[in-house]
Every structure is written in C-alpha cells, then in structure tokens.
Amino acid sequence: MIDIVSYCLLGIGAVFWIWGTLPLVGNRSILFKLHSLSVSDTLGSMSIIVGLLLKIPREWPLLLLALISLAIWNTVLGYVLAYCSSSEKGNA
C-alpha cells in the first residue's frame, strides 16, 4: 500500500513539473511565468521528496532537510528573481 502511495506521489510530482513548464511558451508576462513555474516546481519537488520518504524511510533526516530547504529556497529565489525582473523594467 505504501508503495502505491509513493509511486502516486512521484507521478504527481512529475505532473506538477510538466504543468509548470507549459506556461513558459505562452504570451503572458514574465512574472506570471515565473510564478507558475516556481509554485509548480516547489509542489512537484516536495511531492517527489515525500514519495521518496515513504519509499526509503531510513533516509528521513536527509529527506526532511531537503524538504525544508526546498520550501524555503524555492520561495526566496522566486521572489528575488521577480524583484530583479521588475526593477530592470523600471530602469529601462
């Protein structure tokens, strides 16, 4: 049962990655593209890590550290990139 849940989470993570990449080819603003990519990448990566946590529970300290750092750094990096993108438009 745990294997099925683990594989489902791994699949959901891959779907989130693909889903977040699709808006990059659209005609929306760069900030919309960045937001959709960072949110879906974070959710996809976190679900993959939780799936791995269920699959190999003996590695829980490393996977928990990866989960926390992923949640913090993906969010911070998204804000920094958005700030740099908006400040470049203001200077031009």
N, C-alpha and C positions, 0 to 999 in steps of 0.2 A: 504494500500500500504506500509506504514511504517512497519507494522508487517511482511509482506513478506520479505522485505529487511533485517529486524532484524533477522528473522529466517535463512535467507540465510547466513548472516554474522556469526551467531552462528554455522551453519553447516560447513562453510568454515574453521572456527577456529578449529573445531574438526577434520576435514580432515587434516589440517596442523599438528596438534599434532600427529596423527597416521602416517602421511607421514614422519615426522622427527624421529619417533621411529623405523621405519623399517630398516634404515641403521645400527642400533646398532647390528643386527645379522649378518652383512656381515663380510668380511675378510679385510676390509680397515684399514687404520691406525687410531689410537685413535684420532688424531687431525681432520681427516676428519669426523669421527663420532661425535665428539664434535661440530664441526662447523655446520653440518647439523642439529643436534639436537637443538642447540641454536638459529639458524636462524628460523627454522620452529616453535619452541616453542614461540619465540618472535612474529612472524607474526600471529600465531594462537591465542595467548593470546590477542594481540592487536585487532584482528578482533572480538573476543568474547566481549571485552570491548566496542568496537564501537557498536556492536549489542545490548548490554545491554544499552548503552547510548541512542540508538533510542527507545528501549523498555520502559525505565524508565528515561525520560529526567529530572525529578525533582532532580535526584541524580548526575547532571552533574559535580559539583565541585569534589566530591569524585572519580567519574569515570575518570575525566580528570587527577587528581593527580595519580591515578593508572596507567593510560596510559603513562604518562610521566616517572614515576618511573620505570615502566616495561621496557620501551625502554632504559633507562639509565642503570639500574642494570643488566638486562639480558646480555647486551653487555659487560659491565665491567666484570661480572662474567665469561663469556665465554673467555675473554682474560686472566683473572687471571688463570683459570683452564688450558688453553693451555700453558701458560708460565710455570706453575708448572709441567705440564706433560713433556714439552720439557727440562726443567732444570734437572729433575730426570733422563732422558735418558742420558744427558751429563755427569752426575756424576757417572753413573754405569759403 
